Amino acid sequence: AWLAERSAPQRLRLLLAFGANGTFNVLWSWLFFRWRRPDWALAEVVVFWLSIVVLMLIVQRSDRLASLLLAPYLAWVTFAAALNAAVVRLNLLP
């Protein structure tokens, strides 16, 4: 997508989308594993998931195949969110 896009504003948009997604990815891992707050991680995974959808839409403008190749990532985060929800339900709720 980076190489396919020629305009500077679109490249900046790509860079910001990838950066935001990477930040949410690291934040979820820290919340869940390092800080042991699956409840906070569950709230954050919604924003993380949406950042992948936005990333796919932005990448699609430049390279449709690259956007489709992000689908397994979205599926994995969806599965991780379901597991995260189960952890919260089983361990933190009365």
MOPAC internal coordinates of N, CA, C and O (Angstrom, degrees):
PM7 1SCF
backbone

  N    0.0000 0     0.00 0     0.00 0    0    0    0
  C    1.4479 1     0.00 0     0.00 0    1    0    0
  C    1.5358 1   110.41 1     0.00 0    2    1    0
  O    1.2310 1   120.98 1   140.84 1    3    2    1
  N    1.3340 1   115.73 1   -39.16 1    3    2    1
  C    1.4587 1   119.78 1  -179.89 1    5    3    2
  C    1.5259 1   110.51 1   -62.29 1    6    5    3
  O    1.2310 1   120.60 1   134.14 1    7    6    5
  N    1.3089 1   116.45 1   -45.86 1    7    6    5
  C    1.4628 1   120.47 1  -178.60 1    9    7    6
  C    1.5252 1   112.02 1   -72.12 1   10    9    7
  O    1.2310 1   120.23 1   149.65 1   11   10    9
  N    1.3154 1   117.17 1   -30.35 1   11   10    9
  C    1.4637 1   120.73 1  -179.32 1   13   11   10
  C    1.5176 1   112.18 1   -74.19 1   14   13   11
  O    1.2310 1   120.71 1   153.95 1   15   14   13
  N    1.3154 1   116.24 1   -26.05 1   15   14   13
  C    1.4695 1   120.01 1  -177.49 1   17   15   14
  C    1.5191 1   110.54 1   -89.56 1   18   17   15
  O    1.2310 1   120.80 1   -51.76 1   19   18   17
  N    1.3120 1   116.07 1   128.24 1   19   18   17
  C    1.4642 1   121.59 1  -177.26 1   21   19   18
  C    1.5362 1   113.24 1   -99.96 1   22   21   19
  O    1.2310 1   120.13 1   153.95 1   23   22   21
  N    1.3288 1   117.36 1   -26.05 1   23   22   21
  C    1.4613 1   118.96 1  -174.12 1   25   23   22
  C    1.5284 1   111.35 1   -84.33 1   26   25   23
  O    1.2310 1   120.98 1   -39.52 1   27   26   25
  N    1.3132 1   115.73 1   140.48 1   27   26   25
  C    1.4694 1   121.80 1  -179.57 1   29   27   26
  C    1.5318 1   112.22 1   -63.45 1   30   29   27
  O    1.2310 1   118.80 1   137.71 1   31   30   29
  N    1.3454 1   119.90 1   -42.29 1   31   30   29
  C    1.4703 1   118.78 1   179.34 1   33   31   30
  C    1.5362 1   112.83 1   -62.69 1   34   33   31
  O    1.2310 1   120.77 1   141.62 1   35   34   33
  N    1.3309 1   116.14 1   -38.38 1   35   34   33
  C    1.4656 1   118.84 1   178.94 1   37   35   34
  C    1.5277 1   111.00 1   -70.20 1   38   37   35
  O    1.2310 1   120.07 1   142.69 1   39   38   37
  N    1.3155 1   117.47 1   -37.31 1   39   38   37
  C    1.4687 1   120.32 1   176.13 1   41   39   38
  C    1.5221 1   110.86 1   -63.58 1   42   41   39
  O    1.2310 1   120.70 1   140.79 1   43   42   41
  N    1.3336 1   116.26 1   -39.21 1   43   42   41
  C    1.4641 1   119.86 1   176.86 1   45   43   42
  C    1.5232 1   110.02 1   -64.03 1   46   45   43
  O    1.2310 1   120.02 1   138.61 1   47   46   45
  N    1.3225 1   117.56 1   -41.39 1   47   46   45
  C    1.4611 1   122.16 1   177.84 1   49   47   46
  C    1.5396 1   110.40 1   -60.34 1   50   49   47
  O    1.2310 1   120.75 1   136.28 1   51   50   49
  N    1.3292 1   116.17 1   -43.72 1   51   50   49
  C    1.4669 1   120.56 1   176.92 1   53   51   50
  C    1.5293 1   110.88 1   -60.45 1   54   53   51
  O    1.2310 1   121.08 1   133.12 1   55   54   53
  N    1.3080 1   115.53 1   -46.88 1   55   54   53
  C    1.4618 1   120.66 1  -178.85 1   57   55   54
  C    1.5251 1   111.44 1   -61.93 1   58   57   55
  O    1.2310 1   120.20 1   136.65 1   59   58   57
  N    1.3139 1   117.23 1   -43.35 1   59   58   57
  C    1.4664 1   121.23 1   178.96 1   61   59   58
  C    1.5260 1   111.39 1   -65.06 1   62   61   59
  O    1.2310 1   120.53 1   138.87 1   63   62   61
  N    1.3312 1   116.59 1   -41.13 1   63   62   61
  C    1.4623 1   120.39 1   179.63 1   65   63   62
  C    1.5323 1   111.14 1   -64.59 1   66   65   63
  O    1.2310 1   120.23 1   135.48 1   67   66   65
  N    1.3353 1   117.16 1   -44.52 1   67   66   65
  C    1.4612 1   120.51 1   177.39 1   69   67   66
  C    1.5276 1   110.84 1   -64.68 1   70   69   67
  O    1.2310 1   120.37 1   138.81 1   71   70   69
  N    1.3258 1   116.91 1   -41.19 1   71   70   69
  C    1.4627 1   120.34 1   179.14 1   73   71   70
  C    1.5176 1   112.82 1   -63.81 1   74   73   71
  O    1.2310 1   120.70 1   135.90 1   75   74   73
  N    1.3266 1   116.27 1   -44.10 1   75   74   73
  C    1.4658 1   120.17 1   178.41 1   77   75   74
  C    1.5166 1   110.55 1   -63.11 1   78   77   75
  O    1.2310 1   120.50 1   135.34 1   79   78   77
  N    1.3265 1   116.65 1   -44.66 1   79   78   77
  C    1.4557 1   120.21 1   179.55 1   81   79   78
  C    1.5310 1   111.10 1   -62.03 1   82   81   79
  O    1.2310 1   120.27 1   136.44 1   83   82   81
  N    1.3007 1   117.09 1   -43.56 1   83   82   81
  C    1.4651 1   120.20 1   178.20 1   85   83   82
  C    1.5175 1   112.04 1   -62.27 1   86   85   83
  O    1.2310 1   120.74 1   141.09 1   87   86   85
  N    1.3212 1   116.18 1   -38.91 1   87   86   85
  C    1.4616 1   120.75 1   177.94 1   89   87   86
  C    1.5274 1   110.97 1   -63.37 1   90   89   87
  O    1.2310 1   120.46 1   134.43 1   91   90   89
  N    1.3336 1   116.73 1   -45.57 1   91   90   89
  C    1.4670 1   120.13 1   178.80 1   93   91   90
  C    1.5250 1   111.30 1   -66.02 1   94   93   91
  O    1.2310 1   120.23 1   146.30 1   95   94   93
  N    1.3143 1   117.17 1   -33.70 1   95   94   93
  C    1.4603 1   121.58 1   177.81 1   97   95   94
  C    1.5292 1   109.89 1   -63.15 1   98   97   95
  O    1.2310 1   120.40 1   129.86 1   99   98   97
  N    1.3137 1   116.84 1   -50.14 1   99   98   97
  C    1.4700 1   121.23 1   179.81 1  101   99   98
  C    1.5304 1   110.72 1   -65.32 1  102  101   99
  O    1.2310 1   120.32 1   138.67 1  103  102  101
  N    1.3165 1   117.00 1   -41.33 1  103  102  101
  C    1.4627 1   120.32 1  -179.75 1  105  103  102
  C    1.5239 1   111.31 1   -61.37 1  106  105  103
  O    1.2310 1   120.22 1   136.93 1  107  106  105
  N    1.3401 1   117.19 1   -43.07 1  107  106  105
  C    1.4675 1   119.32 1   178.78 1  109  107  106
  C    1.5297 1   110.14 1   -60.47 1  110  109  107
  O    1.2310 1   120.40 1   134.64 1  111  110  109
  N    1.3253 1   116.83 1   -45.36 1  111  110  109
  C    1.4656 1   120.44 1  -179.58 1  113  111  110
  C    1.5271 1   110.98 1   -61.09 1  114  113  111
  O    1.2310 1   120.23 1   136.72 1  115  114  113
  N    1.3167 1   117.16 1   -43.28 1  115  114  113
  C    1.4681 1   120.14 1   178.58 1  117  115  114
  C    1.5223 1   111.25 1   -64.07 1  118  117  115
  O    1.2310 1   120.71 1   134.38 1  119  118  117
  N    1.3240 1   116.25 1   -45.62 1  119  118  117
  C    1.4616 1   119.03 1  -179.35 1  121  119  118
  C    1.5261 1   111.39 1   -61.16 1  122  121  119
  O    1.2310 1   120.54 1   135.03 1  123  122  121
  N    1.3153 1   116.57 1   -44.97 1  123  122  121
  C    1.4602 1   120.22 1  -174.69 1  125  123  122
  C    1.5288 1   112.26 1   -77.15 1  126  125  123
  O    1.2310 1   119.79 1   130.88 1  127  126  125
  N    1.3113 1   118.01 1   -49.12 1  127  126  125
  C    1.4621 1   120.86 1  -171.97 1  129  127  126
  C    1.5274 1   113.95 1   -94.26 1  130  129  127
  O    1.2310 1   120.02 1   133.62 1  131  130  129
  N    1.2936 1   117.56 1   -46.38 1  131  130  129
  C    1.4683 1   120.33 1  -174.30 1  133  131  130
  C    1.5280 1   111.52 1   -79.07 1  134  133  131
  O    1.2310 1   120.82 1   130.99 1  135  134  133
  N    1.3274 1   116.03 1   -49.01 1  135  134  133
  C    1.4589 1   120.13 1  -177.24 1  137  135  134
  C    1.5294 1   112.55 1   -90.08 1  138  137  135
  O    1.2310 1   120.59 1   172.65 1  139  138  137
  N    1.3335 1   116.47 1    -7.35 1  139  138  137
  C    1.4693 1   122.70 1   178.09 1  141  139  138
  C    1.5225 1   112.31 1    52.81 1  142  141  139
  O    1.2310 1   121.97 1  -131.45 1  143  142  141
  N    1.3439 1   113.83 1    48.55 1  143  142  141
  C    1.4605 1   120.68 1   177.99 1  145  143  142
  C    1.5304 1   109.19 1  -123.05 1  146  145  143
  O    1.2310 1   120.43 1  -104.91 1  147  146  145
  N    1.3316 1   116.78 1    75.09 1  147  146  145
  C    1.4594 1   118.81 1  -179.61 1  149  147  146
  C    1.5260 1   112.78 1   -63.57 1  150  149  147
  O    1.2310 1   120.12 1   154.86 1  151  150  149
  N    1.3181 1   117.38 1   -25.14 1  151  150  149
  C    1.4592 1   119.84 1   177.11 1  153  151  150
  C    1.5328 1   110.97 1   -66.67 1  154  153  151
  O    1.2310 1   120.44 1   135.46 1  155  154  153
  N    1.3220 1   116.77 1   -44.54 1  155  154  153
  C    1.4633 1   120.14 1   176.81 1  157  155  154
  C    1.5246 1   110.67 1   -67.73 1  158  157  155
  O    1.2310 1   120.87 1   141.28 1  159  158  157
  N    1.3336 1   115.94 1   -38.72 1  159  158  157
  C    1.4667 1   120.38 1   179.15 1  161  159  158
  C    1.5211 1   110.62 1   -62.72 1  162  161  159
  O    1.2310 1   120.31 1   143.97 1  163  162  161
  N    1.3281 1   117.02 1   -36.03 1  163  162  161
  C    1.4633 1   120.26 1   178.94 1  165  163  162
  C    1.5285 1   110.91 1   -64.67 1  166  165  163
  O    1.2310 1   120.31 1   140.68 1  167  166  165
  N    1.3037 1   117.01 1   -39.32 1  167  166  165
  C    1.4654 1   120.13 1   176.87 1  169  167  166
  C    1.5288 1   110.38 1   -67.58 1  170  169  167
  O    1.2310 1   120.50 1   139.95 1  171  170  169
  N    1.3230 1   116.66 1   -40.05 1  171  170  169
  C    1.4614 1   120.83 1  -177.92 1  173  171  170
  C    1.5208 1   112.44 1   -72.18 1  174  173  171
  O    1.2310 1   119.85 1   150.41 1  175  174  173
  N    1.3390 1   117.89 1   -29.59 1  175  174  173
  C    1.4626 1   120.16 1  -176.86 1  177  175  174
  C    1.5318 1   110.94 1   -64.89 1  178  177  175
  O    1.2310 1   119.67 1   156.08 1  179  178  177
  N    1.3002 1   118.23 1   -23.92 1  179  178  177
  C    1.4687 1   120.66 1   176.27 1  181  179  178
  C    1.5283 1   109.60 1   -64.14 1  182  181  179
  O    1.2310 1   120.53 1   133.29 1  183  182  181
  N    1.3146 1   116.59 1   -46.71 1  183  182  181
  C    1.4608 1   121.21 1   178.54 1  185  183  182
  C    1.5309 1   109.97 1   -67.15 1  186  185  183
  O    1.2310 1   120.33 1   140.04 1  187  186  185
  N    1.3109 1   116.97 1   -39.96 1  187  186  185
  C    1.4620 1   122.85 1   177.09 1  189  187  186
  C    1.5286 1   110.26 1   -58.53 1  190  189  187
  O    1.2310 1   120.29 1   131.92 1  191  190  189
  N    1.3369 1   117.05 1   -48.08 1  191  190  189
  C    1.4574 1   122.42 1   179.43 1  193  191  190
  C    1.5351 1   110.98 1   -60.90 1  194  193  191
  O    1.2310 1   121.00 1   135.25 1  195  194  193
  N    1.3202 1   115.69 1   -44.75 1  195  194  193
  C    1.4742 1   119.71 1   178.57 1  197  195  194
  C    1.5273 1   111.40 1   -63.88 1  198  197  195
  O    1.2310 1   120.10 1   146.46 1  199  198  197
  N    1.3189 1   117.42 1   -33.54 1  199  198  197
  C    1.4670 1   119.73 1   178.72 1  201  199  198
  C    1.5265 1   111.01 1   -65.82 1  202  201  199
  O    1.2310 1   120.15 1   149.04 1  203  202  201
  N    1.3219 1   117.32 1   -30.96 1  203  202  201
  C    1.4668 1   120.15 1   176.43 1  205  203  202
  C    1.5187 1   110.19 1   -70.10 1  206  205  203
  O    1.2310 1   120.20 1   137.86 1  207  206  205
  N    1.3233 1   117.22 1   -42.14 1  207  206  205
  C    1.4661 1   121.07 1   178.29 1  209  207  206
  C    1.5270 1   110.14 1   -61.74 1  210  209  207
  O    1.2310 1   120.38 1   134.68 1  211  210  209
  N    1.3232 1   116.87 1   -45.32 1  211  210  209
  C    1.4687 1   120.93 1   177.96 1  213  211  210
  C    1.5233 1   110.09 1   -62.65 1  214  213  211
  O    1.2310 1   120.21 1   137.29 1  215  214  213
  N    1.3161 1   117.20 1   -42.71 1  215  214  213
  C    1.4597 1   121.21 1   177.67 1  217  215  214
  C    1.5226 1   110.66 1   -59.41 1  218  217  215
  O    1.2310 1   120.25 1   135.71 1  219  218  217
  N    1.3181 1   117.12 1   -44.29 1  219  218  217
  C    1.4663 1   120.41 1   178.80 1  221  219  218
  C    1.5302 1   111.34 1   -61.38 1  222  221  219
  O    1.2310 1   120.52 1   138.48 1  223  222  221
  N    1.3212 1   116.62 1   -41.52 1  223  222  221
  C    1.4693 1   120.13 1   179.81 1  225  223  222
  C    1.5248 1   111.62 1   -66.43 1  226  225  223
  O    1.2310 1   120.26 1   139.98 1  227  226  225
  N    1.3051 1   117.10 1   -40.02 1  227  226  225
  C    1.4648 1   120.60 1   179.64 1  229  227  226
  C    1.5241 1   110.53 1   -68.98 1  230  229  227
  O    1.2310 1   120.61 1   136.30 1  231  230  229
  N    1.3253 1   116.44 1   -43.70 1  231  230  229
  C    1.4693 1   120.55 1  -179.98 1  233  231  230
  C    1.5295 1   110.60 1   -65.48 1  234  233  231
  O    1.2310 1   120.43 1   145.54 1  235  234  233
  N    1.3195 1   116.78 1   -34.46 1  235  234  233
  C    1.4662 1   120.79 1  -178.30 1  237  235  234
  C    1.5284 1   112.39 1   -59.32 1  238  237  235
  O    1.2310 1   120.19 1   149.61 1  239  238  237
  N    1.3052 1   117.24 1   -30.39 1  239  238  237
  C    1.4701 1   120.69 1   179.28 1  241  239  238
  C    1.5221 1   111.66 1   -62.75 1  242  241  239
  O    1.2310 1   120.66 1   149.83 1  243  242  241
  N    1.3316 1   116.34 1   -30.17 1  243  242  241
  C    1.4606 1   121.26 1  -177.39 1  245  243  242
  C    1.5173 1   112.57 1  -100.14 1  246  245  243
  O    1.2310 1   120.39 1   139.78 1  247  246  245
  N    1.3271 1   116.87 1   -40.22 1  247  246  245
  C    1.4633 1   120.99 1  -172.65 1  249  247  246
  C    1.5268 1   109.17 1  -151.34 1  250  249  247
  O    1.2310 1   121.01 1   -76.50 1  251  250  249
  N    1.3155 1   115.67 1   103.50 1  251  250  249
  C    1.4777 1   120.96 1  -177.36 1  253  251  250
  C    1.5244 1   111.79 1   -61.35 1  254  253  251
  O    1.2310 1   119.92 1   138.68 1  255  254  253
  N    1.3184 1   117.75 1   -41.32 1  255  254  253
  C    1.4628 1   120.85 1   179.86 1  257  255  254
  C    1.5262 1   110.98 1   -62.21 1  258  257  255
  O    1.2310 1   120.22 1   137.23 1  259  258  257
  N    1.3091 1   117.19 1   -42.77 1  259  258  257
  C    1.4641 1   120.61 1   178.94 1  261  259  258
  C    1.5282 1   110.70 1   -60.55 1  262  261  259
  O    1.2310 1   120.91 1   141.76 1  263  262  261
  N    1.3220 1   115.86 1   -38.24 1  263  262  261
  C    1.4603 1   120.12 1   177.44 1  265  263  262
  C    1.5287 1   111.00 1   -64.52 1  266  265  263
  O    1.2310 1   120.41 1   136.35 1  267  266  265
  N    1.3095 1   116.82 1   -43.65 1  267  266  265
  C    1.4702 1   120.75 1   179.45 1  269  267  266
  C    1.5224 1   111.35 1   -65.97 1  270  269  267
  O    1.2310 1   120.31 1   148.38 1  271  270  269
  N    1.3160 1   117.02 1   -31.62 1  271  270  269
  C    1.4602 1   120.50 1   179.28 1  273  271  270
  C    1.5285 1   112.67 1   -70.50 1  274  273  271
  O    1.2310 1   120.21 1   167.47 1  275  274  273
  N    1.3252 1   117.21 1   -12.53 1  275  274  273
  C    1.4625 1   120.92 1   174.78 1  277  275  274
  C    1.5389 1   112.09 1   -84.36 1  278  277  275
  O    1.2310 1   120.15 1   170.48 1  279  278  277
  N    1.3324 1   117.32 1    -9.52 1  279  278  277
  C    1.4716 1   121.07 1  -178.67 1  281  279  278
  C    1.5345 1   113.11 1   -59.47 1  282  281  279
  O    1.2310 1   118.62 1   137.32 1  283  282  281
  N    1.3391 1   120.23 1   -42.68 1  283  282  281
  C    1.4739 1   118.25 1   177.04 1  285  283  282
  C    1.5328 1   112.88 1   -62.26 1  286  285  283
  O    1.2310 1   120.50 1   146.58 1  287  286  285
  N    1.3076 1   116.66 1   -33.42 1  287  286  285
  C    1.4698 1   121.70 1   176.09 1  289  287  286
  C    1.5295 1   109.73 1   -62.92 1  290  289  287
  O    1.2310 1   120.71 1   135.17 1  291  290  289
  N    1.3254 1   116.26 1   -44.83 1  291  290  289
  C    1.4597 1   120.77 1   177.64 1  293  291  290
  C    1.5275 1   110.46 1   -62.81 1  294  293  291
  O    1.2310 1   120.41 1   137.83 1  295  294  293
  N    1.3229 1   116.83 1   -42.17 1  295  294  293
  C    1.4713 1   120.92 1   178.68 1  297  295  294
  C    1.5294 1   110.66 1   -63.00 1  298  297  295
  O    1.2310 1   120.19 1   137.57 1  299  298  297
  N    1.3272 1   117.23 1   -42.43 1  299  298  297
  C    1.4538 1   121.12 1   179.61 1  301  299  298
  C    1.5289 1   111.19 1   -63.04 1  302  301  299
  O    1.2310 1   120.20 1   135.94 1  303  302  301
  N    1.3209 1   117.22 1   -44.06 1  303  302  301
  C    1.4657 1   120.02 1   179.74 1  305  303  302
  C    1.5323 1   110.42 1   -67.45 1  306  305  303
  O    1.2310 1   119.84 1   146.51 1  307  306  305
  N    1.3236 1   117.91 1   -33.49 1  307  306  305
  C    1.4627 1   121.30 1   174.90 1  309  307  306
  C    1.5284 1   110.14 1   -62.31 1  310  309  307
  O    1.2310 1   120.59 1   135.14 1  311  310  309
  N    1.3348 1   116.48 1   -44.86 1  311  310  309
  C    1.4670 1   121.38 1   177.41 1  313  311  310
  C    1.5260 1   111.02 1   -63.61 1  314  313  311
  O    1.2310 1   120.57 1   135.67 1  315  314  313
  N    1.3247 1   116.53 1   -44.33 1  315  314  313
  C    1.4691 1   120.58 1   178.27 1  317  315  314
  C    1.5284 1   110.90 1   -61.88 1  318  317  315
  O    1.2310 1   120.32 1   142.88 1  319  318  317
  N    1.3211 1   116.98 1   -37.12 1  319  318  317
  C    1.4686 1   120.57 1   178.17 1  321  319  318
  C    1.5252 1   110.54 1   -65.49 1  322  321  319
  O    1.2310 1   120.45 1   140.64 1  323  322  321
  N    1.3306 1   116.74 1   -39.36 1  323  322  321
  C    1.4679 1   120.11 1   177.65 1  325  323  322
  C    1.5351 1   110.33 1   -64.32 1  326  325  323
  O    1.2310 1   120.32 1   137.45 1  327  326  325
  N    1.3162 1   116.99 1   -42.55 1  327  326  325
  C    1.4649 1   120.02 1   176.74 1  329  327  326
  C    1.5245 1   111.25 1   -64.42 1  330  329  327
  O    1.2310 1   120.83 1   139.39 1  331  330  329
  N    1.3207 1   116.02 1   -40.61 1  331  330  329
  C    1.4562 1   121.55 1   177.66 1  333  331  330
  C    1.5279 1   110.15 1   -60.11 1  334  333  331
  O    1.2310 1   120.41 1   135.89 1  335  334  333
  N    1.3196 1   116.83 1   -44.11 1  335  334  333
  C    1.4673 1   121.22 1   178.60 1  337  335  334
  C    1.5258 1   110.81 1   -62.73 1  338  337  335
  O    1.2310 1   120.26 1   140.99 1  339  338  337
  N    1.3274 1   117.11 1   -39.01 1  339  338  337
  C    1.4668 1   120.49 1   178.43 1  341  339  338
  C    1.5190 1   111.07 1   -65.59 1  342  341  339
  O    1.2310 1   120.40 1   139.67 1  343  342  341
  N    1.3273 1   116.85 1   -40.33 1  343  342  341
  C    1.4678 1   120.52 1   177.42 1  345  343  342
  C    1.5254 1   110.44 1   -61.07 1  346  345  343
  O    1.2310 1   120.66 1   135.30 1  347  346  345
  N    1.3083 1   116.34 1   -44.70 1  347  346  345
  C    1.4702 1   120.36 1   179.08 1  349  347  346
  C    1.5239 1   109.79 1   -63.58 1  350  349  347
  O    1.2310 1   120.64 1   133.53 1  351  350  349
  N    1.3233 1   116.39 1   -46.47 1  351  350  349
  C    1.4626 1   119.63 1  -177.89 1  353  351  350
  C    1.5321 1   111.48 1   -63.24 1  354  353  351
  O    1.2310 1   119.72 1   137.22 1  355  354  353
  N    1.3084 1   118.13 1   -42.78 1  355  354  353
  C    1.4591 1   121.62 1  -175.65 1  357  355  354
  C    1.5222 1   114.31 1   -78.02 1  358  357  355
  O    1.2310 1   120.22 1   150.25 1  359  358  357
  N    1.3188 1   117.19 1   -29.75 1  359  358  357
  C    1.4600 1   119.64 1  -172.44 1  361  359  358
  C    1.5131 1   116.23 1  -110.98 1  362  361  359
  O    1.2310 1   120.04 1   154.70 1  363  362  361
  N    1.3099 1   117.54 1   -25.30 1  363  362  361
  C    1.4599 1   117.73 1  -173.17 1  365  363  362
  C    1.5163 1   114.78 1  -111.97 1  366  365  363
  O    1.2310 1   120.66 1   159.96 1  367  366  365
  N    1.3061 1   116.35 1   -20.04 1  367  366  365
  C    1.4602 1   118.83 1  -178.69 1  369  367  366
  C    1.5310 1   109.47 1   -93.00 1  370  369  367
  O    1.2310 1   120.20 1   -33.97 1  371  370  369
  N    1.3401 1   117.22 1   146.03 1  371  370  369
  C    1.4784 1   119.59 1  -178.10 1  373  371  370
  C    1.5208 1   112.51 1   -68.19 1  374  373  371
  O    1.2310 1   120.10 1   180.00 1  375  374  373

